[in-house]
Structure formats: C-alpha cells, structure tokens
Amino acid sequence: MQNGQILLHTEQTLVNAIHRLTSKASVCRVAVAYCGEAVHQFFPEKPSARPEDLRIMVDASEQAVRCGLTNPKGLERLLGLTDELRSLPGLHAKVWVFDRDKALVGSTNMSESSITQQHQLTLEVSDSRIAKQLVAWFDNTLWNRASRVDHAMVRKLISLWPGHERSTTVRGTRAKLPLWRSKAPHPPLGPSDFKIRVSRAKIKKLLSDFRNKNNKCPYAEDKSCWEEAEDAEKKHKRLSETLRSLMHRRSSWKKSDLDELFDLAYYYGQAAQFNRPAFVCQSPSKVARSLAYLLNGGGDPYVRFEKVLASGGRYKLNGMNKAGLTFLMHLWSPGEFAMVMKPLDKAFKKLQVSFSRTASRREGQGYKDQTAAIRQIGKLTGLKSLVQADRFLDAVAKAHIEL
C-alpha cells in the first residue's frame, strides 16, 4: 500500500484489517465509543500478534453502561489485554491508529452486534501525515482528559448493566467475528494484600524451635525439622534438574516420559487426588504444550496457572490438580513460586495471617497471595529459600513446633 492510499472496509472485512495492522504495529491507539462482551475478538488471540503498547479508550461512563452501550464484561476483557484502558464520557469516535503511519476511521463500535447486525463502513488510511495528526489528536486532546479504568470501577459498573445488547433495526449481515480458540482473556490479578498479626517474638520462638537439632522431625528418623528442611532443599534441586531435562527434550516425549512427569508432580502431593491413568493416557505433545505454557509462557504466571487448572480449557491437564501444578512451577523457578498446599491454611491460621479477599477469589489470586505471604514469613524468619519457609510452615501446621 502506497502512502496516501485509502481502502474501504465493510463489516465483512474490517476485523481482518484490524488483526493485520495490529500484528505489525508497535503502538496501537484505539478510540472507539462503545464495547460489547466479545470485544476481545477484535484483537489477535496470540499475545505476540498484539503490540507491546496498546492504548484503548472507550466511553465507560455510568450513562453508557445503563443504556446498554458499553458492557462491563467487555471492559474486564480489555483489562486482560492491556493496563492502558481509559474512559472518556461522550466519546463517539471510532478510530484506530497504528504507529504513526496507518489508521482506520469509520463507524464501527467494538461489539458483536456492530459487526453482525449493522452495515458499517471504515476507511483504511495509509498516510503518515494524517496518521500523525490522529496521534496528536488522541494523545493531546483525548488521552489526558480520560480517566483510568480499573477493576474497582468495573465492579461498580456491573450493577448498572441492563443485561442485554441494544437492539437494532438493521439485521442479517453476513459478517461475523473471528472466534478465539481459548477462553476470553482474564483481567490481570490484583496486588497481594495480607496481614501477619502474630508477634515477632512468637515467630522468633518458633524459629528457634525449628532450628533446634534436638527437635526431631516426625517425617524422618534421627533428623531434626531443620535438617529435614535442608535435605528437602537438596532433593528439590535434583528434581528441578530432572524437570528441566525433561522439558528440554519435550518434542520427543513418549508415554514413559509422562509417567516420569507424574512422579515429579506427585512427589509433594501424596495426599492430593491425582489420577495417573487420566494423565498418562493424554497425548504427549498436548501435555508438552500445556506445560511449556504453564512454566515458560507469556503474561502473568499466576494467570497461566489459572488457565491450566481450569476445566474445559485448551491447556487443561487431566489427572493433575492444583498441588501438582504448583509443585512443578516451584521446581521450575524455586526462588519465585512457593508450594501452596492445604496444610498451609492451618499454619496461616496459627500465625494469624489474614487476606483481604474472600474465599471466592480467583485461583490464581489465591496462589499469588499465599506465595507472597510465604515469602514475607521467610523474610521475617531469615529463612533463605521458599523450601525452608515451606518446611517451617508445615512444622507449624502439624504442631512439630508450637507457639
């Protein structure tokens, strides 16, 4: 396309044009008045096909939500794509600007009804002069006047949503939105918020008992709790090396490799409800794809954990539950991920650890919060690794050491 050329897009070709231009842009600025529940389908599914800098502005005012124009579920999904989401009441533009050389200007909102029920027209402009003017208009006239959209704001708007898309008089176009193969994007998790109310003096007393070599560990004959923690750290290091070796040759996995993976995950989850037959009968390539995503994929690792755990998702690993997944994540990155198991709940209760969110919080958020609490307890006690902090909390939970 030469500079100055203009292409016409109807509702049948517009989304493909958005995907094509978005995948090539480093910066994408979007000023579109309203969004529906399927707003994420206007963007490429693969994160690598979306620009690193994605700025989106809509009208997320209470009035727009009450009228059924902007769907809070759509806002939530946009937050799963970018943190740069803002609201400008009264916005009526439908403009996309890609870097500083291309733009789409037309009549289409980011909603399914706008594509499938209404006859739209959009101009694709390949003119750097016009694109730069649109960038200046977006940055200087609109963006600084708009307010940031966050999860707290979306929660308030949900109660105002009438529960239906606006009906239109024009129906029956042949256009449709491209479906994502995976689920809609989750919004990012919030920061961890917790309090540890037990006194430092009591924590120091527990730590002293934990380090006392005369305090024998019920798990191991002739070893103290501290010595057992040191042994566990060495074992975890060996298991970590095994996992990395397995992942390195995952393209050639066979059923026997799935058995070895299951044993790795099961090492720390004997009390968990694992299902070996369900795990090892899966396609090795499917397991390899899911584990590669879990351990080394893009985006928030706690959201990746959530997606692999979710039933019906493309990354679901049958036969593997939360205990196994968290342990594999720990083995992959021992300094970042703790082992979140049920006994920790008892330890948190004894140490008077409270979390700000309710029991209905997302799985990923719960794991993130508990990992942060374990890390903080490790700092308070001076324990140098998450393995040692885990063993300390396990000893508290099972009354091997007591307040």
N, C-alpha and C positions, 0 to 999 in steps of 0.2 A: 504494500500500500504506500503510495507516494504522499509526501507532505501536502496537505491541503485537500486530500480526497475525502469524500463523505460517502458512507454506506448507509443504506436503510435496513432496519431490523424490525420485523413484526414480532408479536408474542411467540411465534414459532421458532425464531432464530436468535432471540435476544439472549437467553440464558447460555447458549453455547458460546456466544460472543463474549459474555462476561467471564466465563470459565477460561476461554482462550487468552483474553487480555490480562486477567488476574494472574494466570500462571507465569506470565512473562514479566510482571511488574515487581519492582522492589518496594514501591509505595503505592497504596491504593486508598483514595479518599472517596467515601460514599456519603452522599446527602440525599436520602430518599425518605419521603414523608412518613410512610406507614409500613409496618411489617406484620406478617402473619406467622402462624405456628411453624410453617415449613420454610422459614426464611433462610435456614442454613443451606438449603438446596440450591440457592443462588450462588453458592461458593463451592469451589472444588473440594472433594472429600479428603484428598490426601493433604496433610499439612504442608508437605514440600511443594505443593502446587499453589499454595497461597502465599502472598507477600509477607515478609517479616514485619513490615509496618502497615497495619490495616486499621484505618480510622473510619468509624461509622457513626453517622448522625441521623437520628430519626426524630419524629415528634412523639415522645413518650409522656406527654402531659396527661393529667388525670382526665381531661376532657376527651382526648383522643382514645384513651382506653375505655372510658364509659360508652363512647359511641361505637365501639367495636372496630375501630380503625387500626389500632396498634395492640397486638396480642402480647401480654406479659410473658407467655411461654416462648414466643419468638425472641423477646429481649433476653431471656435466660439462655437461649441457644446462641445468640450473638455473643454473649459473655463467654461462652465456651469456645468462641473463635478468636476473640480479642479482648484485651482490657480497655482498649481505647473506644469506648462506646459512650456517646453523649446524646442528650435530648435538647431539642430547640422547639418550644411550643410555637405553633403557627407555621412550621416548616412545610412547604408544599412542593419543593423541588424534587426532581428525580434525576440525579446526576452522579456519574461515576467518573473519576479521573485517575488515570494510570500513569504513574511517574509524572513527567511534565511534557508528554508528547501525544497522548491519546485520551479520548474521553467518550462517554456515552451520555447523551442528553435526550430525554424523552418523557413518556407519560406513565411508565410502569412502576408500581409500588412493589416491594419485596414480599408478595403474598401469593399463595397458590391461585386464589380467585382472580388476581390481576393477570395471570398468565392463561388460565384455563377457561375463564368466563368472559373476559373482556378483550376487545380488539385494540391492541396497543401499537404504537409506533415510536421507535427510538433511532436517533442518528448516531452513527459511529464516526467520530471526527478524528482524523489523523493530521493534526495541525499544531505544531508546538507553540505557536503564538497564542492560539485560542486556549490550549491546554494550560499554559502558564497563567493566563488571565483567570481561568477557573480555579487554579490552585490558590491564587491570591484572594479570590472571592471566598473560597472555602476557609482558608486559614485566617484571614483578617476580618472578614465580615461575619462569618457564622461560628467557626470553631470556638473562638474565645468567648463568645456570648452563650454558648451552650453549656449545660450542666452535666456533670458525670453521672452515668447510670451505674448503680452497683446493686448487690443482692438485696440489701435492705430496702432500697427503693422498689425493686421488682416485687418483693413480698407484699408491700403495701398496695401495689397496683393490681395484684391478683384478685383481691376482694372487689375491685371495681369492674372487672371484665364481665360483660354480659353473657359470655359463653357461646358466642356464635360469630361467624364472619358476617359482614354486611352482605345482604342480598343485592344482586344487580339485575338489571333488566336485559343485559346482553349476555347470552349464554351460548355454549356449544362450539367454541373454537377447537381446532384440532391440536392445539399446543398442550404440552404437559411438562411438569418439572422433572428433571432427572432425579432418580431415587438414589439415596446413599445406600451402600450395601451394609454398612454398620449402622448402629443406632445414632440418633441425633447427638450432636456434641454436648457433653456435660459442661455446665459452668465450672470455672475453677473453684477449688476448695478455699475456704477461708483460713485466716491465720489461726494457729493453735492458741487456745485460751484456757488456762487451768491454774489452780492454786494448790500449793502444798502447805497444809496447816500444821502438821506435826512440827515440834520444835527441833532446832538444830542439835540441841543437846541430846534428844532422844535418838536422832539419826546417827550421831557420833557414837552413842552407846551401842546401837545395833551394828554399826560398822566394826566397832571393837570386838564384839562377839563373833562377827563374821570372819574377821582376820585371826581370831584365836585358834591356834593349831590344836588345842585340846578339845575344841568343839567339833566332835566327829559328825560327818555328814551321813545321814541315813541312806544316801544313794550309793556310797562307796565304802567298802571296808577299809579301816585303817587310814582314812583320809579326812581331813577337816573340810569344812564348807569352802574355805579359801583355796585349799589345794585342789579340790574338785573343780572349782571355777577356773583355775589355771590350766588344768587338764582339758577342760571343755574348750578353752580358747585354742589350744593346740589342735584338738580334734576338728574344730570348726575351720581352722586354717587348711587342714588336709582336705576336708570336704569341699571347701571353696575352690581349691586347685582342681579337684575332680570335676566340679561343675563347669569350670572354665574350659577344661579339656574336652568335656562333652559338647559344650556349646561351640567350640572351635570346629568340630567335625560334624555339626548337626545336619549338613547336607547329605550325609551318608548314613543317617540313623536307621537302625533296624529295631525290631520288637525288643531285642535284648537290651538295647540302649534305653528303651522306655522303662524296662524293669529297673535298670540302674538309677534312672532319674527318680522313679517312685521311691526307691530305697533311700535316696538322698533326702527327699522331702519328708519321708516317714520317720527319719532318724529322730526328729524332735517333736513328732506328733503322734506317738503311740496311742495316746488317749483320744485322738481325733477319729472321726468316722471317715476314714479313707476307704477307697474302693479300687483295689488293684486291677481286677478284671476290666472294669469300666475304663481305667486309664490306659492299660497296655493294649487294648483292642483298637485304640484310635490310630489314625494314620500318623506315622512318624513325622511326615512333612507338616501335618497340621499342628502337631504338638511343638515342633521346632519353630514354626511361625509364631505361635502364641507365646512361647517362652522368650523368643527373641524380642517380641513386642513388650512383654512384661519387664524384662531385665534391662533392655537397652533401647527401648523405643523413644519417640519424641514426646514432649509435653510433660506434664506433672506426673511423677511416678506413682503417686497415690491414686490418681485418676486411672492410670493404666491398670493398677491392681484392681480397682473397682470394676473395670470393664472385663477383665479376665475372670473375675469372680461371678459376674452377672450371668444368670441363666438365659439361654437363648441368644447370646451374643456370638459374634464371629470368632472371638478369642477364648471362649469358654473351654476349660479343660475338665472333661468328665473324670470323676474319681478323685479330684484334687480339691480340697477345700481351703478355707482361709489359713489354717495352721500350716499347711504345706506350702502355700504360695508365699506367705510371709517369711518362712524359713529360707526358701530359695532366694528371695530378694535379699535377705540378710547375708547369705553365703556369697552372693554376687557383689554386694557392697557392704562389708561388715561394719564400716565406720558410719554408714548413713542410715541403715534400716535395722530396727530392733526386732526382736522376736515377740510378737504380740500374741500371747496365749491366755486362756481362761484364768489360770492361777493368778495372773497379774491383777485381776479385779479385786481379789482378796487383799493383795499387797497394797494396792491403791487405797482401799478402804481403811486398812490399818494405819497407813501413813497420812490419812485424811486428805487424799488428792481428789479434788473435785474439778469437773469440766463444765464449761459454760453451756454446752449444748445438751439436748435431751438424748434419751436412748434411741430416738428415731432418726438420729443424724445419719448421713451417708456413710457407707462402709469405709470409703477412702478417708473421710474426715476423721472418723473414729480412730483409724490406724495412725493417721498423721498426728493426732492429738496425743495418743498414748506413747508414740515414739518420742515426741517432744518431751513428755513428762519423764520418760525413762532416761533420756539424755540429760535432763536437768537434775534428776536424782544422782546420776553418775557424777555430775559436776559437784554437787553438794557433798558427796562422799569421797571424792577424789579418785574414784574408780576409773581406770584409763580407757576402758572399752565397753561397748554395749553388751558384750558377752558377760563381763564381770558384773555389770549393773543388772543384767537379767538374772544371773545366779543369786545375787544379793536379794532381789525382789522375790525370787522363788523361795529362798530361805525364809524371808519374812512371811510370805503367804502360807507356807506349810509349817510354820512355828518351829523351824530348826533354830531360829534365833527369835527372841521375844522382847517386846517393849517392857 
